[in-house]
Amino acid sequence: MIRHGDPDGTERTKRPRAQAKWLTASVERDAAQVIGTVFDEAERRGPTGSGNG
């Protein structure tokens, strides 16, 4: 991994970093329940991802 530039020596453009990331997993619930939780969270956050629906 090159952190300060590309192999040709040029600097990489700074990209925005993700904020308020969300992760879920379960060994107790089946996949359909976990996916339902993911979609519920996506709807709560809204199209901008701000949490303000």
PQR file with spaces between the fields and no chain letter, atoms N, CA, C, O and H, PARSE charges and radii, in Angstrom:
ATOM       1  N    MET     1       0.844   -1.176    0.000 -0.4000 1.5000
ATOM       2  CA   MET     1       0.000    0.000    0.000 -0.0000 2.0000
ATOM       3  C    MET     1       0.892    1.242    0.000  0.5500 1.7000
ATOM       4  O    MET     1       1.810    1.360    0.811 -0.5500 1.4000
ATOM       5  N    ILE     2       0.618    2.133   -0.888 -0.4000 1.5000
ATOM       6  CA   ILE     2       1.370    3.384   -0.976 -0.0000 2.0000
ATOM       7  C    ILE     2       0.498    4.477   -0.378  0.5500 1.7000
ATOM       8  O    ILE     2      -0.606    4.723   -0.864 -0.5500 1.4000
ATOM       9  H    ILE     2      -0.128    2.037   -1.548  0.4000 1.0000
ATOM      10  N    ARG     3       0.968    5.120    0.644 -0.4000 1.5000
ATOM      11  CA   ARG     3       0.147    6.104    1.351 -0.0000 2.0000
ATOM      12  C    ARG     3       0.383    7.541    0.880  0.5500 1.7000
ATOM      13  O    ARG     3      -0.482    8.394    1.079 -0.5500 1.4000
ATOM      14  H    ARG     3       1.865    4.921    1.039  0.4000 1.0000
ATOM      15  N    HIS     4       1.516    7.825    0.271 -0.4000 1.5000
ATOM      16  CA   HIS     4       1.831    9.216   -0.051 -0.0000 2.0000
ATOM      17  C    HIS     4       1.770    9.545   -1.527  0.5500 1.7000
ATOM      18  O    HIS     4       2.075   10.673   -1.915 -0.5500 1.4000
ATOM      19  H    HIS     4       2.219    7.132    0.109  0.4000 1.0000
ATOM      20  N    GLY     5       1.393    8.614   -2.342 -0.4000 1.5000
ATOM      21  CA   GLY     5       1.306    8.888   -3.764 -0.0000 2.0000
ATOM      22  C    GLY     5       1.179    7.615   -4.563  0.5500 1.7000
ATOM      23  O    GLY     5       1.235    6.512   -4.020 -0.5500 1.4000
ATOM      24  H    GLY     5       1.145    7.698   -2.026  0.4000 1.0000
ATOM      25  N    ASP     6       1.011    7.776   -5.826 -0.4000 1.5000
ATOM      26  CA   ASP     6       0.893    6.636   -6.716 -0.0000 2.0000
ATOM      27  C    ASP     6       2.281    6.191   -7.170  0.5500 1.7000
ATOM      28  O    ASP     6       3.256    6.917   -6.975 -0.5500 1.4000
ATOM      29  H    ASP     6       0.966    8.672   -6.267  0.4000 1.0000
ATOM      30  N    PRO     7       2.379    5.004   -7.775 -0.5600 1.5000
ATOM      31  CA   PRO     7       3.688    4.487   -8.199  0.2800 2.0000
ATOM      32  C    PRO     7       4.432    5.423   -9.150  0.5500 1.7000
ATOM      33  O    PRO     7       5.662    5.403   -9.206 -0.5500 1.4000
ATOM      34  N    ASP     8       3.688    6.244   -9.899 -0.4000 1.5000
ATOM      35  CA   ASP     8       4.377    7.138  -10.836 -0.0000 2.0000
ATOM      36  C    ASP     8       4.857    8.423  -10.160  0.5500 1.7000
ATOM      37  O    ASP     8       5.386    9.315  -10.823 -0.5500 1.4000
ATOM      38  H    ASP     8       2.689    6.259   -9.854  0.4000 1.0000
ATOM      39  N    GLY     9       4.671    8.517   -8.828 -0.4000 1.5000
ATOM      40  CA   GLY     9       5.189    9.658   -8.086 -0.0000 2.0000
ATOM      41  C    GLY     9       4.202   10.803   -7.915  0.5500 1.7000
ATOM      42  O    GLY     9       4.504   11.768   -7.212 -0.5500 1.4000
ATOM      43  H    GLY     9       4.241    7.792   -8.290  0.4000 1.0000
ATOM      44  N    THR    10       3.034   10.724   -8.538 -0.4000 1.5000
ATOM      45  CA   THR    10       2.056   11.800   -8.377 -0.0000 2.0000
ATOM      46  C    THR    10       1.339   11.654   -7.046  0.5500 1.7000
ATOM      47  O    THR    10       1.214   10.551   -6.514 -0.5500 1.4000
ATOM      48  H    THR    10       2.789    9.940   -9.110  0.4000 1.0000
ATOM      49  N    GLU    11       0.881   12.751   -6.525 -0.4000 1.5000
ATOM      50  CA   GLU    11       0.130   12.736   -5.273 -0.0000 2.0000
ATOM      51  C    GLU    11      -1.314   12.362   -5.536  0.5500 1.7000
ATOM      52  O    GLU    11      -1.886   12.748   -6.555 -0.5500 1.4000
ATOM      53  H    GLU    11       0.983   13.647   -6.957  0.4000 1.0000
ATOM      54  N    ARG    12      -1.894   11.623   -4.635 -0.4000 1.5000
ATOM      55  CA   ARG    12      -3.300   11.250   -4.753 -0.0000 2.0000
ATOM      56  C    ARG    12      -4.185   12.414   -4.313  0.5500 1.7000
ATOM      57  O    ARG    12      -3.817   13.202   -3.442 -0.5500 1.4000
ATOM      58  H    ARG    12      -1.429   11.310   -3.807  0.4000 1.0000
ATOM      59  N    THR    13      -5.346   12.500   -4.927 -0.4000 1.5000
ATOM      60  CA   THR    13      -6.323   13.510   -4.542 -0.0000 2.0000
ATOM      61  C    THR    13      -6.946   13.106   -3.217  0.5500 1.7000
ATOM      62  O    THR    13      -7.296   11.943   -3.018 -0.5500 1.4000
ATOM      63  H    THR    13      -5.645   11.860   -5.635  0.4000 1.0000
ATOM      64  N    LYS    14      -7.085   14.069   -2.307 -0.4000 1.5000
ATOM      65  CA   LYS    14      -7.731   13.787   -1.030 -0.0000 2.0000
ATOM      66  C    LYS    14      -9.206   13.518   -1.269  0.5500 1.7000
ATOM      67  O    LYS    14      -9.888   14.301   -1.930 -0.5500 1.4000
ATOM      68  H    LYS    14      -6.801   15.014   -2.468  0.4000 1.0000
ATOM      69  N    ARG    15      -9.693   12.413   -0.731 -0.4000 1.5000
ATOM      70  CA   ARG    15     -11.102   12.055   -0.872 -0.0000 2.0000
ATOM      71  C    ARG    15     -11.790   12.229    0.472  0.5500 1.7000
ATOM      72  O    ARG    15     -11.146   12.137    1.517 -0.5500 1.4000
ATOM      73  H    ARG    15      -9.139   11.777   -0.195  0.4000 1.0000
ATOM      74  N    PRO    16     -13.088   12.479    0.452 -0.5600 1.5000
ATOM      75  CA   PRO    16     -13.800   12.592    1.726  0.2800 2.0000
ATOM      76  C    PRO    16     -13.805   11.252    2.457  0.5500 1.7000
ATOM      77  O    PRO    16     -13.909   10.197    1.831 -0.5500 1.4000
ATOM      78  N    ARG    17     -13.694   11.299    3.768 -0.4000 1.5000
ATOM      79  CA   ARG    17     -13.719   10.092    4.584 -0.0000 2.0000
ATOM      80  C    ARG    17     -15.151    9.824    5.040  0.5500 1.7000
ATOM      81  O    ARG    17     -15.902   10.759    5.317 -0.5500 1.4000
ATOM      82  H    ARG    17     -13.610   12.156    4.276  0.4000 1.0000
ATOM      83  N    ALA    18     -15.519    8.575    5.115 -0.4000 1.5000
ATOM      84  CA   ALA    18     -16.850    8.204    5.582 -0.0000 2.0000
ATOM      85  C    ALA    18     -17.014    8.609    7.048  0.5500 1.7000
ATOM      86  O    ALA    18     -16.079    8.510    7.842 -0.5500 1.4000
ATOM      87  H    ALA    18     -14.908    7.816    4.890  0.4000 1.0000
ATOM      88  N    GLN    19     -18.200    9.060    7.384 -0.4000 1.5000
ATOM      89  CA   GLN    19     -18.514    9.423    8.760 -0.0000 2.0000
ATOM      90  C    GLN    19     -19.743    8.652    9.193  0.5500 1.7000
ATOM      91  O    GLN    19     -20.574    8.280    8.365 -0.5500 1.4000
ATOM      92  H    GLN    19     -18.959    9.141    6.738  0.4000 1.0000
ATOM      93  N    ALA    20     -19.861    8.412   10.474 -0.4000 1.5000
ATOM      94  CA   ALA    20     -21.008    7.714   11.057 -0.0000 2.0000
ATOM      95  C    ALA    20     -21.231    6.356   10.381  0.5500 1.7000
ATOM      96  O    ALA    20     -22.357    5.999   10.033 -0.5500 1.4000
ATOM      97  H    ALA    20     -19.186    8.714   11.147  0.4000 1.0000
ATOM      98  N    LYS    21     -20.151    5.617   10.207 -0.4000 1.5000
ATOM      99  CA   LYS    21     -20.266    4.286    9.616 -0.0000 2.0000
ATOM     100  C    LYS    21     -21.069    3.388   10.554  0.5500 1.7000
ATOM     101  O    LYS    21     -21.098    3.599   11.767 -0.5500 1.4000
ATOM     102  H    LYS    21     -19.237    5.907   10.490  0.4000 1.0000
ATOM     103  N    TRP    22     -21.709    2.403    9.979 -0.4000 1.5000
ATOM     104  CA   TRP    22     -22.558    1.506   10.758 -0.0000 2.0000
ATOM     105  C    TRP    22     -22.329    0.085   10.274  0.5500 1.7000
ATOM     106  O    TRP    22     -22.308   -0.169    9.070 -0.5500 1.4000
ATOM     107  H    TRP    22     -21.686    2.232    8.994  0.4000 1.0000
ATOM     108  N    LEU    23     -22.160   -0.825   11.189 -0.4000 1.5000
ATOM     109  CA   LEU    23     -21.894   -2.216   10.852 -0.0000 2.0000
ATOM     110  C    LEU    23     -22.732   -3.109   11.752  0.5500 1.7000
ATOM     111  O    LEU    23     -22.887   -2.817   12.937 -0.5500 1.4000
ATOM     112  H    LEU    23     -22.177   -0.619   12.168  0.4000 1.0000
ATOM     113  N    THR    24     -23.270   -4.186   11.212 -0.4000 1.5000
ATOM     114  CA   THR    24     -24.012   -5.139   12.025 -0.0000 2.0000
ATOM     115  C    THR    24     -23.727   -6.555   11.552  0.5500 1.7000
ATOM     116  O    THR    24     -23.395   -6.790   10.390 -0.5500 1.4000
ATOM     117  H    THR    24     -23.143   -4.423   10.249  0.4000 1.0000
ATOM     118  N    ALA    25     -23.865   -7.482   12.473 -0.4000 1.5000
ATOM     119  CA   ALA    25     -23.728   -8.905   12.176 -0.0000 2.0000
ATOM     120  C    ALA    25     -24.433   -9.664   13.289  0.5500 1.7000
ATOM     121  O    ALA    25     -24.693   -9.111   14.358 -0.5500 1.4000
ATOM     122  H    ALA    25     -24.136   -7.291   13.417  0.4000 1.0000
ATOM     123  N    SER    26     -24.740  -10.918   13.042 -0.4000 1.5000
ATOM     124  CA   SER    26     -25.389  -11.702   14.082 -0.0000 2.0000
ATOM     125  C    SER    26     -25.110  -13.181   13.874  0.5500 1.7000
ATOM     126  O    SER    26     -25.092  -13.674   12.746 -0.5500 1.4000
ATOM     127  H    SER    26     -24.529  -11.368   12.174  0.4000 1.0000
ATOM     128  N    VAL    27     -24.893  -13.874   14.978 -0.4000 1.5000
ATOM     129  CA   VAL    27     -24.807  -15.330   14.935 -0.0000 2.0000
ATOM     130  C    VAL    27     -26.086  -15.936   15.501  0.5500 1.7000
ATOM     131  O    VAL    27     -26.259  -17.155   15.492 -0.5500 1.4000
ATOM     132  H    VAL    27     -24.908  -13.473   15.894  0.4000 1.0000
ATOM     133  N    GLU    28     -26.979  -15.084   15.993 -0.4000 1.5000
ATOM     134  CA   GLU    28     -28.229  -15.558   16.583 -0.0000 2.0000
ATOM     135  C    GLU    28     -29.427  -15.391   15.655  0.5500 1.7000
ATOM     136  O    GLU    28     -30.373  -16.176   15.722 -0.5500 1.4000
ATOM     137  H    GLU    28     -26.838  -14.094   16.000  0.4000 1.0000
ATOM     138  N    ARG    29     -29.399  -14.374   14.788 -0.4000 1.5000
ATOM     139  CA   ARG    29     -30.528  -14.099   13.897 -0.0000 2.0000
ATOM     140  C    ARG    29     -30.194  -14.595   12.498  0.5500 1.7000
ATOM     141  O    ARG    29     -29.026  -14.660   12.116 -0.5500 1.4000
ATOM     142  H    ARG    29     -28.631  -13.736   14.733  0.4000 1.0000
ATOM     143  N    ASP    30     -31.230  -14.944   11.732 -0.4000 1.5000
ATOM     144  CA   ASP    30     -30.970  -15.408   10.372 -0.0000 2.0000
ATOM     145  C    ASP    30     -30.723  -14.220    9.441  0.5500 1.7000
ATOM     146  O    ASP    30     -30.938  -13.067    9.814 -0.5500 1.4000
ATOM     147  H    ASP    30     -32.179  -14.891   12.042  0.4000 1.0000
ATOM     148  N    ALA    31     -30.276  -14.518    8.244 -0.4000 1.5000
ATOM     149  CA   ALA    31     -29.882  -13.474    7.290 -0.0000 2.0000
ATOM     150  C    ALA    31     -31.023  -12.507    6.991  0.5500 1.7000
ATOM     151  O    ALA    31     -30.794  -11.303    6.876 -0.5500 1.4000
ATOM     152  H    ALA    31     -30.101  -15.454    7.940  0.4000 1.0000
ATOM     153  N    ALA    32     -32.250  -13.016    6.862 -0.4000 1.5000
ATOM     154  CA   ALA    32     -33.392  -12.151    6.545 -0.0000 2.0000
ATOM     155  C    ALA    32     -33.618  -11.115    7.647  0.5500 1.7000
ATOM     156  O    ALA    32     -33.947   -9.968    7.345 -0.5500 1.4000
ATOM     157  H    ALA    32     -32.436  -13.994    6.955  0.4000 1.0000
ATOM     158  N    GLN    33     -33.451  -11.489    8.900 -0.4000 1.5000
ATOM     159  CA   GLN    33     -33.627  -10.550   10.006 -0.0000 2.0000
ATOM     160  C    GLN    33     -32.526   -9.490    9.998  0.5500 1.7000
ATOM     161  O    GLN    33     -32.795   -8.309   10.217 -0.5500 1.4000
ATOM     162  H    GLN    33     -33.184  -12.421    9.146  0.4000 1.0000
ATOM     163  N    VAL    34     -31.291   -9.913    9.747 -0.4000 1.5000
ATOM     164  CA   VAL    34     -30.175   -8.964    9.715 -0.0000 2.0000
ATOM     165  C    VAL    34     -30.346   -7.985    8.550  0.5500 1.7000
ATOM     166  O    VAL    34     -30.127   -6.785    8.711 -0.5500 1.4000
ATOM     167  H    VAL    34     -31.073  -10.873    9.569  0.4000 1.0000
ATOM     168  N    ILE    35     -30.731   -8.489    7.393 -0.4000 1.5000
ATOM     169  CA   ILE    35     -30.943   -7.615    6.235 -0.0000 2.0000
ATOM     170  C    ILE    35     -32.082   -6.642    6.510  0.5500 1.7000
ATOM     171  O    ILE    35     -32.005   -5.476    6.123 -0.5500 1.4000
ATOM     172  H    ILE    35     -30.909   -9.464    7.262  0.4000 1.0000
ATOM     173  N    GLY    36     -33.138   -7.106    7.173 -0.4000 1.5000
ATOM     174  CA   GLY    36     -34.226   -6.210    7.561 -0.0000 2.0000
ATOM     175  C    GLY    36     -33.732   -5.080    8.452  0.5500 1.7000
ATOM     176  O    GLY    36     -34.141   -3.931    8.287 -0.5500 1.4000
ATOM     177  H    GLY    36     -33.201   -8.053    7.488  0.4000 1.0000
ATOM     178  N    THR    37     -32.850   -5.404    9.400 -0.4000 1.5000
ATOM     179  CA   THR    37     -32.272   -4.388   10.276 -0.0000 2.0000
ATOM     180  C    THR    37     -31.451   -3.380    9.477  0.5500 1.7000
ATOM     181  O    THR    37     -31.495   -2.181    9.752 -0.5500 1.4000
ATOM     182  H    THR    37     -32.518   -6.337    9.534  0.4000 1.0000
ATOM     183  N    VAL    38     -30.707   -3.862    8.496 -0.4000 1.5000
ATOM     184  CA   VAL    38     -29.889   -2.981    7.654 -0.0000 2.0000
ATOM     185  C    VAL    38     -30.786   -2.015    6.877  0.5500 1.7000
ATOM     186  O    VAL    38     -30.496   -0.820    6.812 -0.5500 1.4000
ATOM     187  H    VAL    38     -30.671   -4.836    8.272  0.4000 1.0000
ATOM     188  N    PHE    39     -31.858   -2.517    6.297 -0.4000 1.5000
ATOM     189  CA   PHE    39     -32.755   -1.632    5.549 -0.0000 2.0000
ATOM     190  C    PHE    39     -33.474   -0.652    6.464  0.5500 1.7000
ATOM     191  O    PHE    39     -33.702    0.494    6.077 -0.5500 1.4000
ATOM     192  H    PHE    39     -32.093   -3.488    6.351  0.4000 1.0000
ATOM     193  N    ASP    40     -33.836   -1.082    7.672 -0.4000 1.5000
ATOM     194  CA   ASP    40     -34.441   -0.154    8.635 -0.0000 2.0000
ATOM     195  C    ASP    40     -33.486    0.990    8.951  0.5500 1.7000
ATOM     196  O    ASP    40     -33.897    2.148    9.022 -0.5500 1.4000
ATOM     197  H    ASP    40     -33.651   -2.013    7.986  0.4000 1.0000
ATOM     198  N    GLU    41     -32.227    0.665    9.138 -0.4000 1.5000
ATOM     199  CA   GLU    41     -31.226    1.704    9.433 -0.0000 2.0000
ATOM     200  C    GLU    41     -31.049    2.631    8.242  0.5500 1.7000
ATOM     201  O    GLU    41     -30.927    3.844    8.415 -0.5500 1.4000
ATOM     202  H    GLU    41     -31.894   -0.276    9.080  0.4000 1.0000
ATOM     203  N    ALA    42     -31.035    2.078    7.038 -0.4000 1.5000
ATOM     204  CA   ALA    42     -30.891    2.902    5.836 -0.0000 2.0000
ATOM     205  C    ALA    42     -32.071    3.868    5.697  0.5500 1.7000
ATOM     206  O    ALA    42     -31.883    5.035    5.355 -0.5500 1.4000
ATOM     207  H    ALA    42     -31.135    1.092    6.897  0.4000 1.0000
ATOM     208  N    GLU    43     -33.268    3.388    5.960 -0.4000 1.5000
ATOM     209  CA   GLU    43     -34.434    4.268    5.897 -0.0000 2.0000
ATOM     210  C    GLU    43     -34.372    5.344    6.966  0.5500 1.7000
ATOM     211  O    GLU    43     -34.747    6.489    6.714 -0.5500 1.4000
ATOM     212  H    GLU    43     -33.421    2.439    6.238  0.4000 1.0000
ATOM     213  N    ARG    44     -33.902    4.992    8.160 -0.4000 1.5000
ATOM     214  CA   ARG    44     -33.781    5.966    9.240 -0.0000 2.0000
ATOM     215  C    ARG    44     -32.795    7.075    8.860  0.5500 1.7000
ATOM     216  O    ARG    44     -33.034    8.252    9.131 -0.5500 1.4000
ATOM     217  H    ARG    44     -33.598    4.062    8.365  0.4000 1.0000
ATOM     218  N    ARG    45     -31.695    6.683    8.236 -0.4000 1.5000
ATOM     219  CA   ARG    45     -30.680    7.667    7.869 -0.0000 2.0000
ATOM     220  C    ARG    45     -31.105    8.540    6.698  0.5500 1.7000
ATOM     221  O    ARG    45     -30.689    9.695    6.601 -0.5500 1.4000
ATOM     222  H    ARG    45     -31.501    5.727    8.016  0.4000 1.0000
ATOM     223  N    GLY    46     -31.920    8.004    5.821 -0.4000 1.5000
ATOM     224  CA   GLY    46     -32.383    8.788    4.674 -0.0000 2.0000
ATOM     225  C    GLY    46     -31.380    8.803    3.548  0.5500 1.7000
ATOM     226  O    GLY    46     -30.283    8.261    3.680 -0.5500 1.4000
ATOM     227  H    GLY    46     -32.258    7.066    5.900  0.4000 1.0000
ATOM     228  N    PRO    47     -31.749    9.424    2.433 -0.5600 1.5000
ATOM     229  CA   PRO    47     -30.908    9.403    1.237  0.2800 2.0000
ATOM     230  C    PRO    47     -29.576   10.138    1.402  0.5500 1.7000
ATOM     231  O    PRO    47     -28.629    9.851    0.670 -0.5500 1.4000
ATOM     232  N    THR    48     -29.482   11.064    2.331 -0.4000 1.5000
ATOM     233  CA   THR    48     -28.220   11.783    2.525 -0.0000 2.0000
ATOM     234  C    THR    48     -27.326   11.104    3.528  0.5500 1.7000
ATOM     235  O    THR    48     -26.161   11.475    3.669 -0.5500 1.4000
ATOM     236  H    THR    48     -30.251   11.297    2.926  0.4000 1.0000
ATOM     237  N    GLY    49     -27.852   10.101    4.239 -0.4000 1.5000
ATOM     238  CA   GLY    49     -27.040    9.402    5.236 -0.0000 2.0000
ATOM     239  C    GLY    49     -26.837   10.191    6.501  0.5500 1.7000
ATOM     240  O    GLY    49     -25.979    9.850    7.315 -0.5500 1.4000
ATOM     241  H    GLY    49     -28.798    9.799    4.124  0.4000 1.0000
ATOM     242  N    SER    50     -27.621   11.257    6.686 -0.4000 1.5000
ATOM     243  CA   SER    50     -27.388   12.155    7.809 -0.0000 2.0000
ATOM     244  C    SER    50     -28.124   11.749    9.065  0.5500 1.7000
ATOM     245  O    SER    50     -27.850   12.297   10.132 -0.5500 1.4000
ATOM     246  H    SER    50     -28.318   11.535    6.024  0.4000 1.0000
ATOM     247  N    GLY    51     -29.045   10.811    8.979 -0.4000 1.5000
ATOM     248  CA   GLY    51     -29.828   10.456   10.150 -0.0000 2.0000
ATOM     249  C    GLY    51     -31.049   11.324   10.309  0.5500 1.7000
ATOM     250  O    GLY    51     -31.798   11.187   11.276 -0.5500 1.4000
ATOM     251  H    GLY    51     -29.267   10.366    8.112  0.4000 1.0000
ATOM     252  N    ASN    52     -31.251   12.220    9.359 -0.4000 1.5000
ATOM     253  CA   ASN    52     -32.392   13.137    9.427 -0.0000 2.0000
ATOM     254  C    ASN    52     -33.460   12.780    8.415  0.5500 1.7000
ATOM     255  O    ASN    52     -34.303   13.613    8.079 -0.5500 1.4000
ATOM     256  H    ASN    52     -30.642   12.331    8.574  0.4000 1.0000
ATOM     257  N    GLY    53     -33.434   11.508    7.908 -0.4000 1.5000
ATOM     258  CA   GLY    53     -34.446   10.993    6.999 -0.0000 2.0000
ATOM     259  C    GLY    53     -34.737   11.892    5.891  0.5500 1.7000
ATOM     260  O    GLY    53     -35.576   11.580    5.046 -0.5500 1.4000
ATOM     261  H    GLY    53     -32.749   10.831    8.181  0.4000 1.0000
